[in-house]
Amino acid sequence: MRRPENIKMEEFLKANGIKAQAKYFHKGSMKGCWSIYGKDQKWTYDLLDKMDGLGFLDFDGKPLNWYSGNGGNFSVFVRGHEEFLNEEVM
């Protein structure tokens, strides 16, 4: 079963022209980050600008940049949009 916050994030991204899967990390070394992944998509400047415009920051709280993508693929760890989190799991 998929978690509600991940579904909400995917719907938000889709409404803003980004087709991707999302997963929020509640525990571990990436706690507080979203993993956002677009299958078979490249990390482009257009995509970087869209993500930046939506208010996302890199996993370390810095602005997204060309090297935020994973080897040129659309696979990023980002912070932002905690409003999608289910309060019960915090």
Rosetta silent file (secondary structure, phi, psi, omega in degrees, C-alpha in Angstrom):
SEQUENCE: MRRPENIKMEEFLKANGIKAQAKYFHKGSMKGCWSIYGKDQKWTYDLLDKMDGLGFLDFDGKPLNWYSGNGGNFSVFVRGHEEFLNEEVM
SCORE:     score description
SCORE:     0.000 S_00000001
   1 L     0.000  133.511 -178.756    0.000    0.000    0.000 S_00000001
   2 L   -82.576  144.284 -178.696    1.322    3.398   -0.967 S_00000001
   3 L   -76.276  143.864 -176.810    1.628    6.097    1.652 S_00000001
   4 H   -59.327  -37.572 -178.229   -0.720    9.103    1.341 S_00000001
   5 H   -65.762  -33.748  179.168    2.071   11.701    1.403 S_00000001
   6 H   -69.784  -39.824  177.230    3.771   10.039   -1.570 S_00000001
   7 H   -63.827  -44.527  179.081    0.523   10.032   -3.552 S_00000001
   8 H   -60.529  -42.552  179.548   -0.077   13.709   -2.707 S_00000001
   9 H   -64.487  -43.427  179.677    3.436   14.642   -3.857 S_00000001
  10 H   -62.999  -38.776  177.109    3.032   12.746   -7.129 S_00000001
  11 H   -65.815  -40.692  177.241   -0.291   14.497   -7.762 S_00000001
  12 H   -61.572  -46.754  179.411    1.316   17.872   -7.011 S_00000001
  13 H   -62.010  -45.023 -179.416    4.174   17.154   -9.403 S_00000001
  14 H   -60.668  -41.957  179.033    1.784   15.957  -12.120 S_00000001
  15 H   -63.698  -20.046  179.141   -0.333   19.109  -11.749 S_00000001
  16 L  -107.000   20.219  173.147    2.867   21.067  -12.380 S_00000001
  17 L    81.032   19.218 -179.177    3.879   19.113  -15.481 S_00000001
  18 L  -121.203  116.397  177.588    6.277   16.641  -13.888 S_00000001
  19 L   -93.231  114.333 -175.730    5.620   12.913  -14.188 S_00000001
  20 L  -159.897  162.736  172.019    7.510   11.188  -11.375 S_00000001
  21 E  -100.160  148.051 -178.529    7.374    8.795   -8.456 S_00000001
  22 E  -133.110  146.029  174.872    7.946   10.127   -4.952 S_00000001
  23 E  -143.829  129.158  178.452    8.939    8.628   -1.628 S_00000001
  24 E   -97.477  137.456  178.913    9.363   10.500    1.651 S_00000001
  25 L  -100.028  114.379  178.422   11.960    9.290    4.167 S_00000001
  26 L   -88.788  -17.809 -176.625   10.761    9.437    7.776 S_00000001
  27 L  -137.813  169.486  173.113   13.849    7.671    9.148 S_00000001
  28 L    87.344 -171.447 -174.824   17.490    7.093    8.352 S_00000001
  29 L   -67.971  -21.244  179.054   20.269    9.218    6.930 S_00000001
  30 L  -104.137   20.917  179.810   17.923   10.863    4.412 S_00000001
  31 L   -52.274  132.079  179.432   15.240   11.663    7.006 S_00000001
  32 L    90.059    3.275 -179.462   13.216   14.678    5.920 S_00000001
  33 L  -111.693  153.878  169.639   13.956   14.194    2.209 S_00000001
  34 E  -101.639  138.989  166.405   11.890   13.171   -0.758 S_00000001
  35 E   -98.860  119.947  179.774   13.269   10.821   -3.367 S_00000001
  36 E  -120.987  126.168 -169.934   11.753   11.942   -6.658 S_00000001
  37 E  -136.208  128.012  175.705   12.360    9.770   -9.684 S_00000001
  38 E  -112.146  106.988 -176.076   11.228   10.015  -13.276 S_00000001
  39 E   -57.699  132.362  178.150   11.666    6.696  -15.046 S_00000001
  40 E    57.953   25.427  177.221   13.635    6.980  -18.291 S_00000001
  41 E  -110.832  145.992  176.198   13.860   10.777  -17.888 S_00000001
  42 E   -94.477  151.854  174.910   17.013   12.845  -18.017 S_00000001
  43 L   -81.411  105.752 -176.642   17.843   15.637  -15.576 S_00000001
  44 L  -110.779  166.041  176.587   17.557   18.702  -17.802 S_00000001
  45 H   -64.677  -34.052  177.017   17.862   22.409  -17.145 S_00000001
  46 H   -62.254  -45.397  178.704   14.138   22.733  -17.869 S_00000001
  47 H   -66.442  -40.962  176.215   13.344   20.148  -15.198 S_00000001
  48 H   -58.015  -45.852 -179.967   15.801   21.764  -12.789 S_00000001
  49 H   -63.280  -40.082  177.936   14.059   25.130  -13.328 S_00000001
  50 H   -62.658  -47.553 -178.828   10.612   23.568  -12.744 S_00000001
  51 H   -64.230  -41.400  177.693   11.721   21.898   -9.503 S_00000001
  52 H   -62.997  -43.146  179.858   13.447   25.084   -8.361 S_00000001
  53 H   -64.991  -25.599  177.794   10.349   27.124   -9.204 S_00000001
  54 L   -84.304   -1.312  173.942    8.243   24.773   -7.071 S_00000001
  55 L    92.611   14.652  178.884   10.437   25.577   -4.073 S_00000001
  56 L   -79.128  148.349  173.312   12.491   22.407   -3.744 S_00000001
  57 E  -120.461  159.920  176.787   15.984   22.454   -2.261 S_00000001
  58 E   -64.100  169.313 -177.332   18.732   19.851   -2.538 S_00000001
  59 L   -57.560  -26.098 -179.132   19.051   17.228    0.211 S_00000001
  60 L   -97.405   12.189  176.167   21.473   19.474    2.075 S_00000001
  61 L    84.108    7.202  179.247   19.176   22.519    1.944 S_00000001
  62 L   -97.562  161.842  177.934   21.022   24.258   -0.899 S_00000001
  63 E   -59.551  148.005  176.106   19.500   25.284   -4.235 S_00000001
  64 L   -64.042  150.431  177.802   19.209   22.564   -6.845 S_00000001
  65 L  -144.905 -179.647 -177.191   21.912   22.519   -9.505 S_00000001
  66 H   -56.919  -32.582 -176.415   23.014   20.540  -12.541 S_00000001
  67 H   -87.081    2.526  176.480   24.721   17.961  -10.316 S_00000001
  68 H   -68.911  -30.419  177.560   21.598   17.318   -8.215 S_00000001
  69 L   -69.645  153.309 -177.401   20.490   14.725  -10.795 S_00000001
  70 E   -88.043   96.848  179.369   21.868   11.222  -10.433 S_00000001
  71 L    60.941   31.144 -179.855   24.370   10.804  -13.260 S_00000001
  72 L    88.408   -3.050  177.486   22.234   12.933  -15.555 S_00000001
  73 E   -95.028  155.615  177.524   19.050   10.986  -14.777 S_00000001
  74 E   -79.378   85.905  176.995   15.966   12.448  -13.108 S_00000001
  75 E  -149.773  101.251 -173.260   16.542   10.966   -9.683 S_00000001
  76 E  -128.144  152.011  170.163   16.907   13.568   -6.944 S_00000001
  77 E  -107.875  120.565 -174.706   16.767   13.823   -3.168 S_00000001
  78 E  -133.507  162.500  174.029   15.066   17.063   -2.232 S_00000001
  79 E  -116.576  151.618  177.015   13.579   18.934    0.708 S_00000001
  80 L   132.615  163.701  176.614   10.376   20.936    0.756 S_00000001
  81 L    58.858   50.251  175.534    6.594   20.652    0.770 S_00000001
  82 H   -67.556  -10.677  179.437    6.172   19.134    4.198 S_00000001
  83 H   -64.059  -14.788  179.372    2.495   20.097    3.927 S_00000001
  84 H   -86.521   -5.599 -176.424    1.928   16.749    2.199 S_00000001
  85 L   -75.378  144.232  175.411    3.036   14.755    5.237 S_00000001
  86 L   -80.700  117.593 -175.815    0.564   12.764    7.266 S_00000001
  87 H   -58.303  -26.696 -177.254    0.760   14.214   10.780 S_00000001
  88 H   -66.344  -25.520 -175.295    0.197   10.771   12.354 S_00000001
  89 H   -97.327   -0.646 -176.878    3.582    9.437   11.247 S_00000001
  90 L   -79.650    0.000    0.000    5.720   12.365   12.361 S_00000001
